[in-house]
Amino acid sequence: MMKKSILCGSVLFGLLWPQWAGADTAVAVDGVDTYTIPFNQSLIAKGYTVASPSNDFRLGIFPKVLSAPSEFVLKKRTIVDHPLPADQMPLSDYWEFDVVNKAAYDGQQPIVVQLQYQPNVNLKTVVFWNGTAWQTLPSMVIDPVNRIIRVYFHLPYARFLVLGSATVMSEGTASWYRYQGCDCAASPDYPKGTLLRVTNSLDQRSVVVRVNDYGPDRAVHPERVIDLDVTAFKKIAVKSEGVAPVIVEPVK
């Protein structure tokens, strides 16, 4: 059996996670890396973060989320054993976590899960297998440079996977146009009336816009993900720059 390390540290729930200290071990059996992390009273009181050896999976526990000591069991699986939704492709490893002492977690406060996804400009969503079907979780890309997406979860067990849309674009550039002086936008991916969060990927400034037009033409501008009304554009970028690197995600 092959042992691997997992890195741990005190909780920091910002864009950047802490430098990790200490180590636990994992055992690989039948292609599944299994990590066991004990949570004692001290860790319960101060909160904790856990990262996989390659930092592609991160689990954050707020202080006093657990009411009693327990173990967290993490598994990195190599096989996705259920059919994926249509027009979706896997963009991350398949991770499972389990709070062994289920009575210690009542689900009132969330467990923070962050996954690293593979390079891809299309829309990303995090799903978990609920026993009968894949269920989509509200998620947000919080670090496009390191390709980190975050979800908040309220169950003591789940298997997580990042999926990428085969048709809907999410990362690229935004331009501006003069229209109605509103927080509105033109999109080739979403119908009119859809609310979208547009985030400048350089400084994280964001604006919520409503789609009221179609465009841009991807045959002419393949890197263009959205066109913003000038009023919305100026909330996330400098007008004179003309375009800005952005992430576009539906508001849920």
PyMOL commands that set and color helices and strands:
alter all, ss='L'
color gray80, all
select helices_A, chain A and resi 41-46+102-104+230-233+239-241
alter helices_A, ss='H'
color red, helices_A
select strands_A, chain A and resi 2-9+23-29+32-39+48-51+57-61+70-77+88-90+94-99+111-116+122-129+134-137+139-143+148-153+157-169+171-177+184-186+195-200+206-213+224-229+243-250
alter strands_A, ss='S'
color yellow, strands_A
deselect
rebuild
show_as cartoon
